[in-house]
Amino acid sequence: MRSFLFSLIALVSIAAAAEPQPIPLWPAEAPIGDGTSEKAEAKLTVHRPEKPNGTSMVICPGGGYGTLVTGPEGHGIARWLTRYGITGVVLEYRLPAGRSKVPLLDAQRAIRTVRAHAKEWDCDPKKVGIIGFSAGGHLAATAATHFDDGDRKSEDPVEQQGSRPDFAVLVYPVITMGEKTHGGSFKALLGESPTEEAIKLYSLETQVTAKTSPTYITHALDDEIVPVSHSQAFHEALKKKHVPCEYLELPSGGHGLNGYSGPMWDAWQTGSLKWLASRGLLAPQ
């Protein structure tokens, strides 16, 4: 009996040790976007599959830019992705409190970090995507429309990497900062009195170019928190610029799709996996 208990304790310890641990996103201080920096609190948690297929996704939880829903929209999504060989990288980004550039700087750094560690994490640096939910969807769409090629002269190997996601998945995303915006996200990201320039910059339906990342979008028609018009507008903008995209409009589910379960939740997951497979990012389902 004593031997059995020791064996059981050892197995529990091994399982605990195998749980992915968060790592700092920034080495020391993190930029704010105005030439200053602050003590870094953002972090990544890398969920690695048993049989990686090379595809990875940075995961941006929602929370109205005022909190982070890291359970169902973070680590839960990572565990789902690993079942299909995808490396899930949960990003706990800094909350902006009116400092609009802060979340994007974290998302860009996350994408660069995955590419810099691609060999170590069994990832293909050309198959790094981003997925986001609600305000996290806004962040993912911001990363898909605002990016750079990296700084090849930087002494930091992470900053040498490009920040453009190779693809994006947006789930009931906030898109516009215009008339039909989500009030909480607007205030948290842009502050009380943003300029018209800032409003346009983060109204992502106006920021799509031919270089925007290929995108899969899903949204429920009865979403009363973030209107379905957000996703519709982004989808139309992508089509006008001939960006590869797919939009799944769900008949019901509201915001959060019935609490992250049921047929509507299953539908977007099945649809996104098929879309990923069609783009060579996943084995056919």
Secondary structure, 3 states (H helix, E strand, C coil): CHHHHHHHHHHHHHHHHHCCCEEECCCCEEECCCCCEEECCCEEEEECCCCCCCCEEEEECCCCCCCCCCHHHHHHHHHHHHCCCCEEEEEECCCCCCCCHHHHHHHHHHHHHHHHCCCCCCCCCCCEEEEEECHHHHHHHHHHHCCCCCCCCCCCCCCCCCCCCCEEEEECCCCCCCCCCCHHHHHHHHCCCCCHHHHHHCCHHHCCCCCCCCEEEEEECCCCCCCCHHHHHHHHHHHHCCCCEEEEEECCCCCCHHHHCCHHHHHHHHHHHHHHHHCCCCCCC
